[in-house]
């Protein structure tokens, strides 16, 4: 009789566990097929290309102006990206450690100043290749483009 109960218990467990295991593996495969839960993966090259097209149109660049402007512009952004990358490291500072927090604040302030100086140097270079009005249009258009891009990200379905 006891042997019969053990066999019956095992059969009952198989009847319950087998469907659970199948559902688990099915769910894992379904989740694996959805890239970033429905959001398209960020493509920095495509983002840069869209931004340059938007900025170029907003500033009213001629092809000659664009060919002079964008190499300098890309170089500036590449250097600024390095600053942003360094700033990103300080997100993980232990705020309970006053000394580490102090050092992080000081370094973040230094990076902010470096970024402003970098922008000033590159704006001076850009002003040598296109008129000031167009550089100003680029600065404003870039701000609008980023606001629109963030708005689209926030409004996109999260699935």
PyMOL commands that place a pseudoatom at each C-alpha (Angstrom):
pseudoatom trace, name=CA, resn=UNK, resi=1, chain=A, elem=C, hetatm=0, pos=[0.000, 0.000, 0.000]
pseudoatom trace, name=CA, resn=UNK, resi=2, chain=A, elem=C, hetatm=0, pos=[2.792, 2.442, 0.892]
pseudoatom trace, name=CA, resn=UNK, resi=3, chain=A, elem=C, hetatm=0, pos=[4.542, 1.683, -2.415]
pseudoatom trace, name=CA, resn=UNK, resi=4, chain=A, elem=C, hetatm=0, pos=[1.295, 2.486, -4.240]
pseudoatom trace, name=CA, resn=UNK, resi=5, chain=A, elem=C, hetatm=0, pos=[1.051, 5.876, -2.454]
pseudoatom trace, name=CA, resn=UNK, resi=6, chain=A, elem=C, hetatm=0, pos=[4.638, 6.757, -3.417]
pseudoatom trace, name=CA, resn=UNK, resi=7, chain=A, elem=C, hetatm=0, pos=[3.994, 5.932, -7.077]
pseudoatom trace, name=CA, resn=UNK, resi=8, chain=A, elem=C, hetatm=0, pos=[0.714, 7.879, -7.021]
pseudoatom trace, name=CA, resn=UNK, resi=9, chain=A, elem=C, hetatm=0, pos=[2.466, 10.880, -5.411]
pseudoatom trace, name=CA, resn=UNK, resi=10, chain=A, elem=C, hetatm=0, pos=[5.227, 10.813, -8.045]
pseudoatom trace, name=CA, resn=UNK, resi=11, chain=A, elem=C, hetatm=0, pos=[2.677, 10.650, -10.853]
pseudoatom trace, name=CA, resn=UNK, resi=12, chain=A, elem=C, hetatm=0, pos=[0.789, 13.557, -9.341]
pseudoatom trace, name=CA, resn=UNK, resi=13, chain=A, elem=C, hetatm=0, pos=[4.013, 15.616, -9.113]
pseudoatom trace, name=CA, resn=UNK, resi=14, chain=A, elem=C, hetatm=0, pos=[4.890, 14.817, -12.733]
pseudoatom trace, name=CA, resn=UNK, resi=15, chain=A, elem=C, hetatm=0, pos=[1.397, 15.849, -13.783]
pseudoatom trace, name=CA, resn=UNK, resi=16, chain=A, elem=C, hetatm=0, pos=[1.868, 19.233, -12.065]
pseudoatom trace, name=CA, resn=UNK, resi=17, chain=A, elem=C, hetatm=0, pos=[5.572, 19.878, -12.658]
pseudoatom trace, name=CA, resn=UNK, resi=18, chain=A, elem=C, hetatm=0, pos=[5.764, 18.923, -16.327]
pseudoatom trace, name=CA, resn=UNK, resi=19, chain=A, elem=C, hetatm=0, pos=[3.292, 21.605, -17.503]
pseudoatom trace, name=CA, resn=UNK, resi=20, chain=A, elem=C, hetatm=0, pos=[4.962, 24.178, -15.227]
pseudoatom trace, name=CA, resn=UNK, resi=21, chain=A, elem=C, hetatm=0, pos=[8.379, 23.425, -16.705]
pseudoatom trace, name=CA, resn=UNK, resi=22, chain=A, elem=C, hetatm=0, pos=[7.008, 23.611, -20.257]
pseudoatom trace, name=CA, resn=UNK, resi=23, chain=A, elem=C, hetatm=0, pos=[5.333, 26.974, -19.506]
pseudoatom trace, name=CA, resn=UNK, resi=24, chain=A, elem=C, hetatm=0, pos=[8.555, 28.300, -17.955]
pseudoatom trace, name=CA, resn=UNK, resi=25, chain=A, elem=C, hetatm=0, pos=[10.667, 27.399, -20.999]
pseudoatom trace, name=CA, resn=UNK, resi=26, chain=A, elem=C, hetatm=0, pos=[8.028, 28.808, -23.350]
pseudoatom trace, name=CA, resn=UNK, resi=27, chain=A, elem=C, hetatm=0, pos=[7.956, 32.091, -21.433]
pseudoatom trace, name=CA, resn=UNK, resi=28, chain=A, elem=C, hetatm=0, pos=[11.751, 32.319, -21.446]
pseudoatom trace, name=CA, resn=UNK, resi=29, chain=A, elem=C, hetatm=0, pos=[11.843, 31.825, -25.216]
pseudoatom trace, name=CA, resn=UNK, resi=30, chain=A, elem=C, hetatm=0, pos=[9.129, 34.421, -25.784]
pseudoatom trace, name=CA, resn=UNK, resi=31, chain=A, elem=C, hetatm=0, pos=[10.912, 37.012, -23.655]
pseudoatom trace, name=CA, resn=UNK, resi=32, chain=A, elem=C, hetatm=0, pos=[14.204, 36.263, -25.401]
pseudoatom trace, name=CA, resn=UNK, resi=33, chain=A, elem=C, hetatm=0, pos=[12.603, 37.008, -28.786]
pseudoatom trace, name=CA, resn=UNK, resi=34, chain=A, elem=C, hetatm=0, pos=[11.424, 40.485, -27.754]
pseudoatom trace, name=CA, resn=UNK, resi=35, chain=A, elem=C, hetatm=0, pos=[14.363, 42.893, -28.071]
pseudoatom trace, name=CA, resn=UNK, resi=36, chain=A, elem=C, hetatm=0, pos=[14.414, 45.277, -25.091]
pseudoatom trace, name=CA, resn=UNK, resi=37, chain=A, elem=C, hetatm=0, pos=[10.755, 44.593, -24.354]
pseudoatom trace, name=CA, resn=UNK, resi=38, chain=A, elem=C, hetatm=0, pos=[9.497, 45.997, -27.637]
pseudoatom trace, name=CA, resn=UNK, resi=39, chain=A, elem=C, hetatm=0, pos=[11.694, 49.059, -27.862]
pseudoatom trace, name=CA, resn=UNK, resi=40, chain=A, elem=C, hetatm=0, pos=[14.017, 49.252, -30.826]
pseudoatom trace, name=CA, resn=UNK, resi=41, chain=A, elem=C, hetatm=0, pos=[17.682, 49.147, -29.935]
pseudoatom trace, name=CA, resn=UNK, resi=42, chain=A, elem=C, hetatm=0, pos=[19.382, 52.565, -29.875]
pseudoatom trace, name=CA, resn=UNK, resi=43, chain=A, elem=C, hetatm=0, pos=[21.534, 53.143, -32.949]
pseudoatom trace, name=CA, resn=UNK, resi=44, chain=A, elem=C, hetatm=0, pos=[24.013, 55.982, -32.301]
pseudoatom trace, name=CA, resn=UNK, resi=45, chain=A, elem=C, hetatm=0, pos=[24.970, 56.315, -35.979]
pseudoatom trace, name=CA, resn=UNK, resi=46, chain=A, elem=C, hetatm=0, pos=[21.334, 56.665, -37.054]
pseudoatom trace, name=CA, resn=UNK, resi=47, chain=A, elem=C, hetatm=0, pos=[20.698, 59.152, -34.224]
pseudoatom trace, name=CA, resn=UNK, resi=48, chain=A, elem=C, hetatm=0, pos=[23.711, 61.224, -35.286]
pseudoatom trace, name=CA, resn=UNK, resi=49, chain=A, elem=C, hetatm=0, pos=[22.639, 61.124, -38.922]
pseudoatom trace, name=CA, resn=UNK, resi=50, chain=A, elem=C, hetatm=0, pos=[19.070, 62.248, -38.070]
pseudoatom trace, name=CA, resn=UNK, resi=51, chain=A, elem=C, hetatm=0, pos=[20.374, 65.012, -35.831]
pseudoatom trace, name=CA, resn=UNK, resi=52, chain=A, elem=C, hetatm=0, pos=[22.779, 66.286, -38.495]
pseudoatom trace, name=CA, resn=UNK, resi=53, chain=A, elem=C, hetatm=0, pos=[20.028, 66.267, -41.097]
pseudoatom trace, name=CA, resn=UNK, resi=54, chain=A, elem=C, hetatm=0, pos=[17.680, 68.145, -38.733]
pseudoatom trace, name=CA, resn=UNK, resi=55, chain=A, elem=C, hetatm=0, pos=[20.355, 70.661, -37.757]
pseudoatom trace, name=CA, resn=UNK, resi=56, chain=A, elem=C, hetatm=0, pos=[21.482, 71.169, -41.346]
pseudoatom trace, name=CA, resn=UNK, resi=57, chain=A, elem=C, hetatm=0, pos=[17.935, 71.883, -42.482]
pseudoatom trace, name=CA, resn=UNK, resi=58, chain=A, elem=C, hetatm=0, pos=[17.246, 74.207, -39.542]
pseudoatom trace, name=CA, resn=UNK, resi=59, chain=A, elem=C, hetatm=0, pos=[20.444, 76.188, -40.130]
pseudoatom trace, name=CA, resn=UNK, resi=60, chain=A, elem=C, hetatm=0, pos=[19.898, 76.331, -43.891]
pseudoatom trace, name=CA, resn=UNK, resi=61, chain=A, elem=C, hetatm=0, pos=[23.355, 75.014, -44.737]
pseudoatom trace, name=CA, resn=UNK, resi=62, chain=A, elem=C, hetatm=0, pos=[24.560, 74.859, -48.303]
pseudoatom trace, name=CA, resn=UNK, resi=63, chain=A, elem=C, hetatm=0, pos=[26.359, 71.607, -49.195]
pseudoatom trace, name=CA, resn=UNK, resi=64, chain=A, elem=C, hetatm=0, pos=[29.680, 73.482, -49.029]
pseudoatom trace, name=CA, resn=UNK, resi=65, chain=A, elem=C, hetatm=0, pos=[28.922, 74.856, -45.551]
pseudoatom trace, name=CA, resn=UNK, resi=66, chain=A, elem=C, hetatm=0, pos=[27.790, 71.458, -44.305]
pseudoatom trace, name=CA, resn=UNK, resi=67, chain=A, elem=C, hetatm=0, pos=[30.978, 69.795, -45.563]
pseudoatom trace, name=CA, resn=UNK, resi=68, chain=A, elem=C, hetatm=0, pos=[33.083, 72.310, -43.607]
pseudoatom trace, name=CA, resn=UNK, resi=69, chain=A, elem=C, hetatm=0, pos=[30.862, 72.443, -40.528]
pseudoatom trace, name=CA, resn=UNK, resi=70, chain=A, elem=C, hetatm=0, pos=[30.086, 68.817, -39.667]
pseudoatom trace, name=CA, resn=UNK, resi=71, chain=A, elem=C, hetatm=0, pos=[33.632, 67.425, -39.314]
pseudoatom trace, name=CA, resn=UNK, resi=72, chain=A, elem=C, hetatm=0, pos=[34.324, 70.069, -36.629]
pseudoatom trace, name=CA, resn=UNK, resi=73, chain=A, elem=C, hetatm=0, pos=[30.886, 69.533, -35.075]
pseudoatom trace, name=CA, resn=UNK, resi=74, chain=A, elem=C, hetatm=0, pos=[31.396, 65.736, -34.885]
pseudoatom trace, name=CA, resn=UNK, resi=75, chain=A, elem=C, hetatm=0, pos=[34.819, 66.196, -33.310]
pseudoatom trace, name=CA, resn=UNK, resi=76, chain=A, elem=C, hetatm=0, pos=[33.323, 68.497, -30.668]
pseudoatom trace, name=CA, resn=UNK, resi=77, chain=A, elem=C, hetatm=0, pos=[30.585, 65.984, -29.865]
pseudoatom trace, name=CA, resn=UNK, resi=78, chain=A, elem=C, hetatm=0, pos=[33.051, 63.112, -29.683]
pseudoatom trace, name=CA, resn=UNK, resi=79, chain=A, elem=C, hetatm=0, pos=[35.047, 65.022, -27.053]
pseudoatom trace, name=CA, resn=UNK, resi=80, chain=A, elem=C, hetatm=0, pos=[31.893, 66.051, -25.172]
pseudoatom trace, name=CA, resn=UNK, resi=81, chain=A, elem=C, hetatm=0, pos=[30.761, 62.425, -25.152]
pseudoatom trace, name=CA, resn=UNK, resi=82, chain=A, elem=C, hetatm=0, pos=[34.020, 61.547, -23.375]
pseudoatom trace, name=CA, resn=UNK, resi=83, chain=A, elem=C, hetatm=0, pos=[33.156, 64.098, -20.681]
pseudoatom trace, name=CA, resn=UNK, resi=84, chain=A, elem=C, hetatm=0, pos=[29.615, 62.712, -20.334]
pseudoatom trace, name=CA, resn=UNK, resi=85, chain=A, elem=C, hetatm=0, pos=[31.028, 59.188, -20.038]
pseudoatom trace, name=CA, resn=UNK, resi=86, chain=A, elem=C, hetatm=0, pos=[33.280, 60.282, -17.184]
pseudoatom trace, name=CA, resn=UNK, resi=87, chain=A, elem=C, hetatm=0, pos=[30.370, 62.069, -15.495]
pseudoatom trace, name=CA, resn=UNK, resi=88, chain=A, elem=C, hetatm=0, pos=[28.275, 58.911, -15.762]
pseudoatom trace, name=CA, resn=UNK, resi=89, chain=A, elem=C, hetatm=0, pos=[30.825, 57.059, -13.601]
pseudoatom trace, name=CA, resn=UNK, resi=90, chain=A, elem=C, hetatm=0, pos=[29.984, 59.328, -10.670]
pseudoatom trace, name=CA, resn=UNK, resi=91, chain=A, elem=C, hetatm=0, pos=[26.358, 58.136, -10.538]
pseudoatom trace, name=CA, resn=UNK, resi=92, chain=A, elem=C, hetatm=0, pos=[27.531, 55.236, -8.396]
pseudoatom trace, name=CA, resn=UNK, resi=93, chain=A, elem=C, hetatm=0, pos=[29.248, 57.260, -5.674]
pseudoatom trace, name=CA, resn=UNK, resi=94, chain=A, elem=C, hetatm=0, pos=[28.314, 56.152, -2.176]
pseudoatom trace, name=CA, resn=UNK, resi=95, chain=A, elem=C, hetatm=0, pos=[26.435, 59.173, -0.856]
pseudoatom trace, name=CA, resn=UNK, resi=96, chain=A, elem=C, hetatm=0, pos=[27.012, 57.953, 2.689]
pseudoatom trace, name=CA, resn=UNK, resi=97, chain=A, elem=C, hetatm=0, pos=[30.752, 58.462, 2.172]
pseudoatom trace, name=CA, resn=UNK, resi=98, chain=A, elem=C, hetatm=0, pos=[31.272, 62.216, 2.552]
pseudoatom trace, name=CA, resn=UNK, resi=99, chain=A, elem=C, hetatm=0, pos=[34.871, 62.148, 1.328]
pseudoatom trace, name=CA, resn=UNK, resi=100, chain=A, elem=C, hetatm=0, pos=[33.990, 60.249, -1.847]
pseudoatom trace, name=CA, resn=UNK, resi=101, chain=A, elem=C, hetatm=0, pos=[30.997, 62.531, -2.401]
pseudoatom trace, name=CA, resn=UNK, resi=102, chain=A, elem=C, hetatm=0, pos=[33.154, 65.617, -1.950]
pseudoatom trace, name=CA, resn=UNK, resi=103, chain=A, elem=C, hetatm=0, pos=[35.695, 64.354, -4.502]
pseudoatom trace, name=CA, resn=UNK, resi=104, chain=A, elem=C, hetatm=0, pos=[32.914, 63.467, -6.933]
pseudoatom trace, name=CA, resn=UNK, resi=105, chain=A, elem=C, hetatm=0, pos=[31.335, 66.924, -6.627]
pseudoatom trace, name=CA, resn=UNK, resi=106, chain=A, elem=C, hetatm=0, pos=[34.691, 68.617, -7.210]
pseudoatom trace, name=CA, resn=UNK, resi=107, chain=A, elem=C, hetatm=0, pos=[35.438, 66.446, -10.245]
pseudoatom trace, name=CA, resn=UNK, resi=108, chain=A, elem=C, hetatm=0, pos=[31.954, 66.916, -11.713]
pseudoatom trace, name=CA, resn=UNK, resi=109, chain=A, elem=C, hetatm=0, pos=[32.385, 70.685, -11.381]
pseudoatom trace, name=CA, resn=UNK, resi=110, chain=A, elem=C, hetatm=0, pos=[35.747, 70.430, -13.160]
pseudoatom trace, name=CA, resn=UNK, resi=111, chain=A, elem=C, hetatm=0, pos=[34.183, 68.379, -15.957]
pseudoatom trace, name=CA, resn=UNK, resi=112, chain=A, elem=C, hetatm=0, pos=[31.381, 70.959, -16.355]
pseudoatom trace, name=CA, resn=UNK, resi=113, chain=A, elem=C, hetatm=0, pos=[33.973, 73.699, -16.744]
pseudoatom trace, name=CA, resn=UNK, resi=114, chain=A, elem=C, hetatm=0, pos=[36.017, 71.592, -19.187]
pseudoatom trace, name=CA, resn=UNK, resi=115, chain=A, elem=C, hetatm=0, pos=[32.886, 71.022, -21.260]
pseudoatom trace, name=CA, resn=UNK, resi=116, chain=A, elem=C, hetatm=0, pos=[32.088, 74.742, -21.398]
pseudoatom trace, name=CA, resn=UNK, resi=117, chain=A, elem=C, hetatm=0, pos=[35.671, 75.557, -22.395]
pseudoatom trace, name=CA, resn=UNK, resi=118, chain=A, elem=C, hetatm=0, pos=[35.526, 72.830, -25.027]
pseudoatom trace, name=CA, resn=UNK, resi=119, chain=A, elem=C, hetatm=0, pos=[32.292, 74.284, -26.404]
pseudoatom trace, name=CA, resn=UNK, resi=120, chain=A, elem=C, hetatm=0, pos=[33.820, 77.770, -26.494]
pseudoatom trace, name=CA, resn=UNK, resi=121, chain=A, elem=C, hetatm=0, pos=[36.885, 76.537, -28.425]
pseudoatom trace, name=CA, resn=UNK, resi=122, chain=A, elem=C, hetatm=0, pos=[34.780, 74.618, -30.919]
pseudoatom trace, name=CA, resn=UNK, resi=123, chain=A, elem=C, hetatm=0, pos=[32.234, 77.395, -31.320]
pseudoatom trace, name=CA, resn=UNK, resi=124, chain=A, elem=C, hetatm=0, pos=[35.147, 79.688, -32.244]
pseudoatom trace, name=CA, resn=UNK, resi=125, chain=A, elem=C, hetatm=0, pos=[36.261, 77.125, -34.857]
pseudoatom trace, name=CA, resn=UNK, resi=126, chain=A, elem=C, hetatm=0, pos=[32.721, 76.794, -36.200]
pseudoatom trace, name=CA, resn=UNK, resi=127, chain=A, elem=C, hetatm=0, pos=[32.364, 80.579, -36.444]
pseudoatom trace, name=CA, resn=UNK, resi=128, chain=A, elem=C, hetatm=0, pos=[35.331, 80.575, -38.820]
pseudoatom trace, name=CA, resn=UNK, resi=129, chain=A, elem=C, hetatm=0, pos=[33.563, 78.270, -41.303]
pseudoatom trace, name=CA, resn=UNK, resi=130, chain=A, elem=C, hetatm=0, pos=[29.919, 79.460, -41.136]
pseudoatom trace, name=CA, resn=UNK, resi=131, chain=A, elem=C, hetatm=0, pos=[28.186, 82.718, -40.106]
pseudoatom trace, name=CA, resn=UNK, resi=132, chain=A, elem=C, hetatm=0, pos=[27.308, 83.275, -36.438]
pseudoatom trace, name=CA, resn=UNK, resi=133, chain=A, elem=C, hetatm=0, pos=[23.564, 83.244, -37.176]
pseudoatom trace, name=CA, resn=UNK, resi=134, chain=A, elem=C, hetatm=0, pos=[23.837, 79.721, -38.561]
pseudoatom trace, name=CA, resn=UNK, resi=135, chain=A, elem=C, hetatm=0, pos=[25.883, 78.513, -35.581]
pseudoatom trace, name=CA, resn=UNK, resi=136, chain=A, elem=C, hetatm=0, pos=[23.181, 79.914, -33.294]
pseudoatom trace, name=CA, resn=UNK, resi=137, chain=A, elem=C, hetatm=0, pos=[20.497, 78.156, -35.370]
pseudoatom trace, name=CA, resn=UNK, resi=138, chain=A, elem=C, hetatm=0, pos=[22.444, 74.902, -34.957]
pseudoatom trace, name=CA, resn=UNK, resi=139, chain=A, elem=C, hetatm=0, pos=[22.621, 75.319, -31.161]
pseudoatom trace, name=CA, resn=UNK, resi=140, chain=A, elem=C, hetatm=0, pos=[18.874, 75.953, -30.954]
pseudoatom trace, name=CA, resn=UNK, resi=141, chain=A, elem=C, hetatm=0, pos=[18.027, 73.168, -33.417]
pseudoatom trace, name=CA, resn=UNK, resi=142, chain=A, elem=C, hetatm=0, pos=[20.148, 70.676, -31.504]
pseudoatom trace, name=CA, resn=UNK, resi=143, chain=A, elem=C, hetatm=0, pos=[18.277, 71.503, -28.280]
pseudoatom trace, name=CA, resn=UNK, resi=144, chain=A, elem=C, hetatm=0, pos=[14.919, 71.075, -30.062]
pseudoatom trace, name=CA, resn=UNK, resi=145, chain=A, elem=C, hetatm=0, pos=[16.054, 67.798, -31.615]
pseudoatom trace, name=CA, resn=UNK, resi=146, chain=A, elem=C, hetatm=0, pos=[17.091, 66.355, -28.248]
pseudoatom trace, name=CA, resn=UNK, resi=147, chain=A, elem=C, hetatm=0, pos=[13.820, 67.453, -26.608]
pseudoatom trace, name=CA, resn=UNK, resi=148, chain=A, elem=C, hetatm=0, pos=[11.849, 65.797, -29.415]
pseudoatom trace, name=CA, resn=UNK, resi=149, chain=A, elem=C, hetatm=0, pos=[13.937, 62.621, -29.207]
pseudoatom trace, name=CA, resn=UNK, resi=150, chain=A, elem=C, hetatm=0, pos=[13.384, 62.323, -25.435]
pseudoatom trace, name=CA, resn=UNK, resi=151, chain=A, elem=C, hetatm=0, pos=[9.678, 63.007, -25.881]
pseudoatom trace, name=CA, resn=UNK, resi=152, chain=A, elem=C, hetatm=0, pos=[9.467, 60.201, -28.467]
pseudoatom trace, name=CA, resn=UNK, resi=153, chain=A, elem=C, hetatm=0, pos=[11.268, 57.817, -26.123]
pseudoatom trace, name=CA, resn=UNK, resi=154, chain=A, elem=C, hetatm=0, pos=[8.879, 58.625, -23.294]
pseudoatom trace, name=CA, resn=UNK, resi=155, chain=A, elem=C, hetatm=0, pos=[5.830, 58.234, -25.531]
pseudoatom trace, name=CA, resn=UNK, resi=156, chain=A, elem=C, hetatm=0, pos=[6.958, 54.986, -27.171]
pseudoatom trace, name=CA, resn=UNK, resi=157, chain=A, elem=C, hetatm=0, pos=[5.124, 51.810, -26.109]
pseudoatom trace, name=CA, resn=UNK, resi=158, chain=A, elem=C, hetatm=0, pos=[6.896, 49.958, -23.300]
pseudoatom trace, name=CA, resn=UNK, resi=159, chain=A, elem=C, hetatm=0, pos=[5.214, 46.563, -23.828]
for i in range(1, 159): cmd.bond("trace and resi %d" % i, "trace and resi %d" % (i + 1))
show_as sticks, trace
zoom trace
